[in-house]
């Protein structure tokens, strides 16, 4: 099931990851980068999925550039 980005809310200040709030994209793989944004995704099974993400994910996820191009 392919998801798509429906909203990105970039924070004014990065926040360190904590036990309760991990990078949704990398948290299970040991990401320790600061969190910088809320990302909302949708797929066929759910209308709104919330992720918190690091800058690395924003910089390297191709769908972010596509989203930004359509929302500039």
ZIRANOR-V493088 format. One line per field, one symbol per residue. ss: DSSP state (A for helix, B for strand, O for the rest). phi: phi as a letter, one per 20 degrees, with the letter a starting at -180 (. if undefined). burial: I if it has 24 or more other C-alpha atoms within 12 Angstrom, else O. A space follows every 50 residues. Layout:
ss->???
phi->???
burial->???
//
This chain:
ss->OOOBBBBBBBBBBBBOOOOOOOOOOOAAAOOOOOBBBBBBBBBOOBBBBB BBBBAAAAAAOAAAAAAAAAOO
phi->.edcfdacdeefcfcffcgecdfffcgfdnfcffecaecddcbfebebdd cdcefgfgfdegfffffgfece
burial->OOOIIIIIIOOOOOOOOOOOIIIIIIOOOOOOIIIIIIIIIOOOOOOOOI IIIIIOIIOOOOOIOOOOOOOO
//
